[in-house]
Amino acid sequence: MRLAYHAVSLKPPTRFIWCDSPVVLFEATRRASRADGANVKSAFTHRLRRQLGARVGARLRTRVLAAIERAVNPADTLVTGATEAVMRRTPDENLSLLARVRRGYPLSLSLLALLGRQGFRESAIGQHELSWLGTYEFLRDVLGLQTETAPLAGLWQVARSLGWLQPHEHTCWLAERPDVLRGDAAGRLHHASGPALRFPDGWSVWAWKGVEIPRWMIEQPENITLASIDGETNVQVRCCMIEIMTPQRYVSLGGPSRVAEDETGILWRKSWLALDAWLPSR
């Protein structure tokens, strides 16, 4: 991190605070004060990237760089899902502009807060925001652009070693990487027998095909009953309950009613609050 701060022309902070998960990091940084200095996220995610882009742009055509970016740094839906799960557990703060300035927030971020963009998403840096470093690692290792990419020496090490960080002028908070990250073939958060996302402090997310669900549905699937399905108001979670129970068992227990049958199979229907759910089966 000291190398990374030097690379963006900032004096390294005097305090580094390690956290066992991004949620712990969030709770710690909610108490950030003027003594911690202003948030300097933009220096790492915007300023440095622009500077590197200008350096590399003098050697490579824009179309070549864009092609490398697409090949080396494709969209990662699993990382996106993990990021959104973290964001759901780190709600935005409703601080006034004056309170933010007193805490040392940059005026630009404080004004964004008034426009609805605020909180953890705007102040912390996750792995999803450091994925662009892979492109520049390729430029260094494969195309030999050593000098142009030299300022990234520190940030490369950071990206390999942690999951989240929130950099301020005098204090930098860092969070561990997850020790469990599971997904399905479509890249969605999913694990049929445990948490799909878990950090060293035990903070976890249970998910079924990208839908966050209560822990008990994975650990105690036998407790999923027709009554519990009917009592669930979230349509996505209700569909997950039926899938975990299996549609065959749901039908055998008398959940839906038969509507029609032909050579392609049987059409079943179940109504909840005047909304029909159609369950085709063979």
Secondary structure, DSSP 4 states (H G I P E B T S, - for coil): -HHHHHHTT-PPPSEEEEESSHHHHHHHHTT--GGG--B-HHIIIIIHHHHHHHHHHTTS-HHHHHHHHHHHS---HHHHHHHHHHHHTSPPP---HHHHHHTT--HHHHHHHHTT--SHHHH-EEGGGTTTHHHHHHHHHTT--HHHHGGGHHHHHHHHH-SEEEEBSSEEEEEPPPSEE-B-TTS-B--SSS-SEE-TTS-EE-EETTEE--HHHHH-GGG--HHHHHH---HHHHHHHHHHH-HHHHHHTT-SEEEEEETTEEEEEEEETTEEEEEEE-
